[in-house]
Amino acid sequence: MLTSPYLRCMKKIGLISDTHSYLHPRVFHHFKECDEIWHAGDIGQIDLAERLAEFKPLRAVYGNIDGTEVRKQYPKNLWFNLEGVSIWMTHIGGYPGRFPKSIYAELIAKKPALFICGHSHILKAVPDPKLKLLHLNPGAAGKVGFHQVLTLMRFELENAQVQNLEVIELEKRA
């Protein structure tokens, strides 16, 4: 296949967190058009990560509830660049205006354009104009925790920007 400099590159990303060993069956439907899946920690059992990785390429970090098997496979912090976007994903990160000192120092030093975390079970998509970054937390897709709705995010990386960000509600908890 020939490539052209006039063709635009784009990556579709499915973002999930705090599954706590529960993988909702509709995750596969919502992420079927995605190029990659990113898991922002508290995966639970390693077989959940393996199922996601068999479906699509997976980038993940471990969370505070994850055991040895998950921690051997996935790092605490994941720094990478994709489609011109510098990205930092970690499980416990706070949010704009309330970053822990150590997280804030890393954000100042390394200047990611996209900062992703989980842990709080609170869905957030917040720009931080001071740090010139977008903070994403997809909420929680598992059944453990105080959240009332299981959520995911889906977005595109293109032309060094996050575009077409969507929030997906899987189900309300009973």
C-alpha positions as CSV (number, residue, x, y, z in Angstrom):
1,M,0.0,0.0,0.0
2,L,1.3,3.4,-0.9
3,T,1.3,6.2,1.7
4,S,0.8,9.8,0.8
5,P,2.0,12.8,2.8
6,Y,-1.5,14.2,2.2
7,L,-3.2,11.4,4.1
8,R,-4.0,12.4,7.7
9,C,-3.1,10.0,10.5
10,M,-5.6,9.5,13.2
11,K,-5.9,7.1,16.1
12,K,-9.2,6.2,17.8
13,I,-8.8,5.5,21.5
14,G,-11.0,3.7,23.9
15,L,-10.4,4.8,27.5
16,I,-11.5,2.7,30.5
17,S,-10.6,2.6,34.2
18,D,-11.5,1.0,37.5
19,T,-12.9,-2.2,36.2
20,H,-12.1,-4.1,39.4
21,S,-12.2,-7.4,37.6
22,Y,-15.5,-6.8,35.9
23,L,-15.6,-6.3,32.1
24,H,-19.0,-5.2,30.8
25,P,-19.8,-7.0,27.6
26,R,-20.7,-3.8,25.8
27,V,-17.1,-2.6,26.1
28,F,-16.3,-4.6,23.0
29,H,-19.1,-3.0,21.0
30,H,-18.1,0.5,22.0
31,F,-14.4,0.0,21.3
32,K,-14.8,-2.0,18.1
33,E,-13.8,0.9,15.9
34,C,-10.9,1.9,18.2
35,D,-7.3,1.4,17.2
36,E,-6.1,1.1,20.9
37,I,-7.6,0.6,24.3
38,W,-6.1,2.4,27.3
39,H,-6.8,1.3,30.9
40,A,-6.1,3.8,33.6
41,G,-5.7,1.2,36.4
42,D,-7.5,-0.9,39.0
43,I,-7.8,-3.6,36.4
44,G,-8.4,-6.4,38.9
45,Q,-7.6,-9.8,37.5
46,I,-4.9,-10.1,34.8
47,D,-7.3,-12.1,32.6
48,L,-9.4,-8.9,32.1
49,A,-6.4,-7.2,30.7
50,E,-5.6,-10.2,28.5
51,R,-9.1,-10.2,27.1
52,L,-8.8,-6.5,26.2
53,A,-5.3,-7.1,24.7
54,E,-6.6,-9.9,22.5
55,F,-9.3,-7.6,21.2
56,K,-7.2,-4.5,20.5
57,P,-3.7,-3.2,21.4
58,L,-3.7,-2.3,25.1
59,R,-1.8,0.3,27.0
60,A,-2.4,0.1,30.7
61,V,-1.1,1.1,34.1
62,Y,-1.7,-0.7,37.4
63,G,-3.9,0.8,40.2
64,N,-3.9,0.5,43.9
65,I,-6.0,-2.6,44.0
66,D,-4.0,-4.5,41.4
67,G,-2.0,-7.5,42.6
68,T,1.4,-8.8,41.6
69,E,0.4,-10.3,38.2
70,V,-1.0,-7.0,36.9
71,R,1.9,-5.0,38.4
72,K,4.5,-7.3,36.7
73,Q,2.8,-6.7,33.3
74,Y,1.9,-3.0,33.5
75,P,3.8,0.0,35.0
76,K,2.6,2.6,37.5
77,N,3.3,5.4,35.1
78,L,3.1,5.3,31.3
79,W,4.7,8.1,29.3
80,F,4.3,8.1,25.5
81,N,3.7,10.1,22.4
82,L,1.0,9.3,19.8
83,E,-0.1,11.3,16.8
84,G,1.9,14.3,18.1
85,V,0.3,14.3,21.5
86,S,2.5,13.8,24.6
87,I,0.6,11.6,27.1
88,W,1.0,10.6,30.8
89,M,-1.2,7.9,32.2
90,T,-1.2,6.9,35.8
91,H,-3.9,5.7,38.2
92,I,-3.8,8.2,41.1
93,G,-3.3,11.7,39.8
94,G,-5.8,14.2,41.2
95,Y,-7.2,16.8,38.9
96,P,-6.6,20.4,37.9
97,G,-6.3,22.7,40.9
98,R,-5.9,19.6,43.2
99,F,-2.9,17.7,41.9
100,P,-0.7,16.2,44.6
101,K,2.7,18.0,44.9
102,S,4.6,15.1,43.3
103,I,2.2,14.8,40.4
104,Y,2.2,18.6,39.9
105,A,6.0,18.6,39.8
106,E,6.1,16.0,37.1
107,L,3.4,17.8,35.1
108,I,5.5,21.0,35.3
109,A,8.8,19.2,34.4
110,K,7.5,17.0,31.5
111,K,4.6,19.0,30.2
112,P,2.3,16.4,28.8
113,A,-0.6,17.6,26.6
114,L,-2.9,14.8,27.9
115,F,-2.9,13.6,31.5
116,I,-5.0,10.6,32.2
117,C,-5.8,8.9,35.5
118,G,-8.5,6.9,37.2
119,H,-9.0,6.0,40.9
120,S,-11.6,8.6,41.9
121,H,-14.5,6.9,39.9
122,I,-15.5,10.4,39.0
123,L,-15.7,11.0,35.2
124,K,-13.8,14.2,34.3
125,A,-12.7,16.0,31.1
126,V,-11.1,19.2,32.3
127,P,-8.7,21.5,30.4
128,D,-6.0,23.0,32.6
129,P,-5.0,26.3,30.9
130,K,-2.3,27.0,33.4
131,L,-0.5,23.7,32.6
132,K,-1.7,23.6,29.0
133,L,-3.0,20.1,29.2
134,L,-6.3,18.2,29.0
135,H,-7.1,16.0,32.0
136,L,-9.2,12.9,31.4
137,N,-10.6,10.4,33.9
138,P,-13.1,8.0,32.4
139,G,-14.9,7.3,35.7
140,A,-15.4,3.6,36.5
141,A,-16.5,0.7,34.3
142,G,-16.6,-1.8,37.1
143,K,-19.2,-2.6,39.7
144,V,-17.1,-1.8,42.8
145,G,-17.2,1.7,44.3
146,F,-19.7,4.5,44.9
147,H,-20.3,5.5,41.3
148,Q,-23.8,5.2,40.0
149,V,-23.1,4.8,36.3
150,L,-20.5,2.6,34.6
151,T,-18.7,4.8,32.1
152,L,-16.0,4.8,29.4
153,M,-14.6,7.5,27.1
154,R,-13.7,7.4,23.4
155,F,-11.8,10.0,21.4
156,E,-9.5,10.6,18.5
157,L,-5.9,11.8,18.4
158,E,-5.3,13.7,15.2
159,N,-3.1,16.7,14.2
160,A,-1.5,16.8,17.7
161,Q,-5.0,17.2,19.3
162,V,-7.6,15.3,21.2
163,Q,-10.8,15.4,19.1
164,N,-14.3,14.0,19.1
165,L,-14.3,13.1,22.8
166,E,-17.3,11.0,23.8
167,V,-18.6,9.8,27.2
168,I,-20.3,6.4,27.0
169,E,-22.6,5.2,29.8
170,L,-22.7,1.5,30.0
171,E,-25.4,1.1,32.6
172,K,-26.8,2.6,35.7
173,R,-26.2,0.6,38.9
174,A,-29.1,-0.9,40.7
